[in-house]
Amino acid sequence: MRQDPIIIAGGGIGGLAAAIALARKGFQVTVLERASRYQEIGAGIQLGPNAFHAFDRLELGDAARSIAVFIDRLRLMDAISAEEITNIDLTDYFRRRFGNPYAVVHRGDLHGIFVRACEAHANVTLRTDCDVVGYEQNGAQASALLKSGERVTGCLLIGADGLRSRIRQQMVGDGAPRIAGHTTYRSVIPTEQMPEDLRWNAATLWAGAKCHLVHYPLSGWKVFNLAITCHNDPAEAFAARPVTHEEVLAGFRDVHPRAKAIIHHGRDWKAWVTSDRDPTDRWVDGRVVLLGDAAHPMLQYFAQGACMALEDAIWLAEELDERKGDIAHALDRYRNARLLRTARVQLQARELGTHVYHPAGVHALLRNQLIRETSLERFCENLAWLYQDPFPERRSNTARKIAQS
């Protein structure tokens, strides 16, 4: 068993996934979380088939499936006319094509799976009230510098501290996140309050002029998650800010009454200004490396933020395990393996928000026509790069080790 600890700054889904992936390779890991306890803010997230390939690699597939709602369809509605543009069947063909389902989960439930897995593993130490403000390193060690003045030292430091990563700022120095111009409002409502004719087992998106609405069932159909977004060019970034019902409605006054009825059922709305960053290839500085949103923060429109962080965690653990003590080589291979895939998701998420979810007039009519002409087979082919097993090389290496043992 390796004795030198790996330090992880950030106890979100990406940081904890990295912790459990590394622990199961025999590494000692210490996770430093800024908050006073391990928890996730927010409600529902969508999980593509690639996420379940990652859960299985982490030996958490059964736990993740136990909390998921496996939706049958992706529905795209026109928020102005209330007409269905298309619905994509996610059952038999889709699941055979990608080897796993499409699902939705409550972010807190998913985070809890990783917390419990880390708490149960002897190689993982979870710490709270650890506000990481920077790092120092020499040729053999890296130290996380805490706001309290404490230094936490290990053989490697992983910056998994999110969109406003302090580790990234020291490494890359690219300033504040890029504000996308959109505000997302989130609410969770009991299923019985959702309009009965919209209680679909689907991830449903209503696309309007400079706005869209998303809803889907969560937590064993006990509640529906509402996430609605408008392009309102906010002047400053903020997160989880309570807002009034009137503030929410302001960006959706032109949508069809059927779509607007969904908004009227929302309660206790909170608002987030959507932000991301331009892709960078500067993920590594000596014995310090970035992961998840610290490396490649992305807009939510591809529903891949958590999925990409999970993939990062597995690739990083595999490379560190296979390269043994050659940390520099392992970190370079990890970055090279992940860079273009994550950059593609970052940039295409921006395009989705502008050109698919929010157009108006003729642009919207053209979008509707092109999407209606897309068959299920073509849809799956277009997304094969994203949803198919992202670890084929890693699988081959594992199989080879088993065969040689």
Residue pairs with C-beta under 8 A, 6 or more apart in sequence:
1 26
1 28
1 123
2 26
2 27
2 28
3 28
4 28
4 141
4 154
4 155
5 27
5 28
5 29
5 30
5 125
5 154
5 155
6 22
6 27
6 28
6 29
6 30
6 154
6 155
6 156
6 157
6 158
6 320
7 29
7 30
7 32
7 142
7 143
7 144
7 152
7 153
7 154
7 156
7 157
7 158
8 15
8 18
8 19
8 29
8 30
8 31
8 32
8 157
8 158
8 160
9 15
9 32
9 132
9 144
9 157
9 158
9 159
9 160
9 161
9 165
9 166
9 167
10 31
10 32
10 33
10 34
10 132
10 159
10 160
10 161
10 162
10 165
10 292
10 294
11 31
11 32
11 33
11 34
11 35
11 38
11 126
11 128
12 40
12 111
12 160
12 162
12 292
12 293
12 309
13 40
13 107
13 110
13 111
13 114
13 292
13 306
13 309
13 310
14 160
14 291
14 292
14 293
14 306
14 309
14 310
14 312
14 313
15 31
15 33
15 158
15 160
15 161
15 291
15 292
16 31
16 38
16 111
16 114
16 115
16 117
16 118
17 54
17 58
17 114
17 309
17 310
17 313
17 314
18 29
18 158
18 160
18 291
18 312
18 313
18 316
18 317
19 29
19 31
19 114
19 118
19 124
20 58
20 60
20 114
20 117
20 118
20 121
20 124
20 313
21 57
21 58
21 313
21 314
21 316
21 317
22 29
22 123
22 316
22 317
22 320
23 29
23 118
23 121
23 123
23 124
24 58
24 59
24 121
24 317
25 317
25 318
25 320
25 321
26 123
26 321
27 123
27 317
27 320
28 123
28 125
29 123
29 124
29 125
30 124
30 125
30 127
30 152
30 154
31 118
31 124
31 125
31 126
31 127
32 127
32 130
32 132
32 144
32 146
32 152
33 126
33 127
33 128
33 129
33 130
34 129
34 130
34 131
34 132
34 161
35 128
35 129
36 128
36 129
37 128
38 111
38 115
38 126
38 128
39 108
39 111
40 107
40 108
40 110
40 111
41 107
41 239
41 240
42 107
42 108
42 186
42 240
43 106
43 107
43 108
43 186
43 187
43 188
43 218
43 225
43 227
44 104
44 105
44 106
44 107
44 188
44 216
44 218
44 225
44 227
45 104
45 105
45 107
45 110
45 303
45 305
45 306
46 102
46 103
46 104
46 203
46 216
46 303
47 64
47 68
47 102
47 103
47 104
47 105
47 303
47 306
47 307
48 102
48 303
48 304
48 307
48 386
48 387
49 95
49 98
49 99
49 100
49 101
49 102
49 387
49 388
50 98
50 100
50 307
50 311
50 386
50 387
50 388
50 389
50 390
51 64
51 103
51 306
51 307
51 310
52 61
52 64
52 65
52 100
52 101
52 103
53 99
53 100
53 389
53 390
53 391
54 307
54 310
54 311
54 313
54 314
54 390
54 391
55 61
55 63
55 64
55 65
55 310
57 314
57 391
57 394
58 117
58 310
58 313
58 314
60 113
60 114
60 117
63 113
63 117
64 105
64 110
64 113
65 103
67 105
67 106
67 109
67 110
67 113
67 219
68 101
68 103
68 104
68 105
69 103
69 104
69 105
69 201
69 216
69 217
69 218
69 219
69 220
69 221
70 101
70 102
70 103
71 90
71 102
71 103
71 104
71 201
71 202
71 203
71 216
71 217
72 89
72 90
72 91
72 201
72 202
73 87
73 88
73 89
73 90
73 200
73 201
73 202
73 203
74 87
74 88
74 90
74 102
74 202
74 203
74 204
74 205
75 84
75 86
75 87
75 88
75 200
75 202
75 203
75 204
75 205
76 84
76 85
76 86
76 87
76 204
76 205
76 207
76 371
77 83
77 84
77 85
77 204
77 205
77 206
77 207
77 259
78 84
78 85
78 206
78 207
78 208
78 256
78 364
78 368
79 206
79 207
79 208
79 211
79 212
79 213
79 255
79 256
79 259
80 208
80 209
80 254
80 255
80 256
80 364
81 256
82 256
82 257
82 258
82 259
85 207
85 367
85 368
85 371
85 372
86 371
86 372
86 374
87 202
88 94
88 376
88 379
89 376
90 101
90 102
93 376
93 377
93 380
94 101
94 102
94 376
94 380
95 101
97 380
97 384
98 380
98 384
98 387
98 388
98 389
99 388
99 389
102 203
104 203
104 216
104 217
104 218
104 225
105 218
106 218
106 219
106 225
107 306
109 219
110 306
115 126
118 124
118 126
119 126
130 144
130 146
130 148
130 150
130 152
131 146
131 147
131 148
132 144
132 145
132 146
132 147
132 161
132 166
132 167
133 145
133 146
133 147
133 166
134 145
134 166
134 167
134 170
135 142
135 143
135 144
135 145
135 157
135 159
135 167
135 170
135 288
136 142
136 143
136 145
136 151
137 143
137 157
137 285
137 286
137 287
137 288
139 286
140 155
140 287
141 153
141 154
141 155
141 287
142 153
142 154
142 155
142 156
142 157
142 286
142 287
142 288
143 151
143 152
143 153
143 154
143 157
144 151
144 152
144 153
144 157
145 151
146 152
155 287
155 327
156 287
156 288
156 289
156 320
156 327
157 167
157 287
157 288
157 289
158 288
158 289
158 290
158 291
158 316
159 165
159 166
159 167
159 168
159 171
159 288
159 289
159 290
159 291
159 294
159 295
160 290
160 291
160 292
160 294
160 309
161 167
161 168
161 294
162 292
162 293
162 294
162 297
163 177
163 275
163 276
163 277
163 293
163 294
163 297
164 176
164 177
165 290
165 293
165 294
167 288
167 290
167 294
168 174
168 290
168 294
168 295
169 175
171 282
171 285
171 288
171 290
172 280
172 282
174 277
174 278
174 280
176 237
177 237
177 275
177 276
177 277
177 297
178 275
178 276
178 277
178 278
179 234
179 236
179 237
179 273
179 274
179 275
180 273
180 274
180 275
180 276
180 299
180 350
180 353
181 231
181 232
181 233
181 234
181 274
182 229
182 230
182 231
182 232
182 273
182 274
182 299
182 353
183 229
183 230
183 232
183 234
183 251
183 271
183 272
183 273
183 274
184 227
184 228
184 229
184 271
184 272
184 273
184 274
184 300
185 226
185 227
185 228
185 229
185 243
185 248
185 266
185 269
185 270
185 271
185 272
186 225
186 226
186 227
186 269
186 270
186 271
186 272
187 226
187 266
187 267
187 268
187 269
187 270
188 218
188 223
188 224
188 225
188 226
189 223
189 224
189 226
189 265
189 266
189 267
190 222
190 223
190 224
191 199
191 217
191 221
191 222
191 223
191 224
193 224
193 265
194 215
194 224
194 262
194 265
195 258
195 261
195 262
195 265
198 204
198 215
198 258
198 262
199 217
199 224
201 217
202 216
203 214
203 216
204 214
204 215
204 216
205 212
205 213
205 214
205 357
206 212
206 213
206 214
206 255
206 259
207 356
207 357
207 358
207 359
207 364
207 367
208 252
208 254
208 255
208 259
208 358
209 254
209 358
209 359
209 360
209 361
209 364
210 230
210 231
210 232
210 251
210 358
210 360
211 228
211 229
211 230
211 231
211 251
211 252
211 255
211 358
212 228
212 229
212 357
212 358
213 226
213 227
213 228
213 229
213 252
213 255
213 259
213 262
213 263
214 225
214 226
214 227
214 228
214 229
215 224
215 225
215 226
215 227
215 262
216 224
216 225
217 223
217 224
217 225
218 224
218 225
226 262
226 263
226 265
226 266
227 300
228 248
228 252
228 262
228 263
229 274
229 353
229 357
230 250
230 251
230 252
231 251
231 358
232 250
232 251
234 273
236 273
237 273
237 275
238 271
238 272
238 273
239 272
239 273
240 270
240 271
240 272
241 270
241 271
241 272
242 268
242 269
242 270
242 271
243 269
243 270
243 271
244 269
245 264
245 266
245 269
247 269
247 271
248 263
248 266
248 269
248 271
249 260
249 263
252 259
252 260
252 263
274 299
274 300
274 353
275 297
276 297
276 298
276 299
276 346
276 349
276 350
277 296
277 297
277 346
278 346
279 296
279 339
279 342
279 343
279 346
279 347
281 335
281 339
283 289
283 290
283 295
283 331
283 334
283 335
283 338
283 339
284 290
284 331
284 332
284 335
286 328
287 327
289 316
289 331
289 334
289 335
291 309
291 312
291 313
291 316
292 305
292 308
292 309
292 312
292 313
293 305
293 309
295 312
295 338
295 342
296 308
296 338
296 342
296 343
296 345
296 346
297 305
297 346
298 304
298 305
298 308
298 342
298 345
298 346
298 349
299 346
299 349
299 350
299 352
299 353
300 349
301 349
301 350
301 352
301 353
301 356
301 357
302 345
302 348
302 349
302 352
302 386
304 345
304 349
304 386
308 341
308 342
308 345
311 338
311 341
311 390
311 391
312 334
312 338
312 342
314 391
314 394
315 334
315 337
315 338
315 391
315 394
316 330
316 331
316 334
318 394
318 397
319 330
319 331
319 333
319 334
319 337
320 327
320 330
320 334
322 330
322 397
323 329
323 330
323 333
341 390
344 385
345 386
355 363
355 367
356 367
359 367
374 382
380 387
389 395
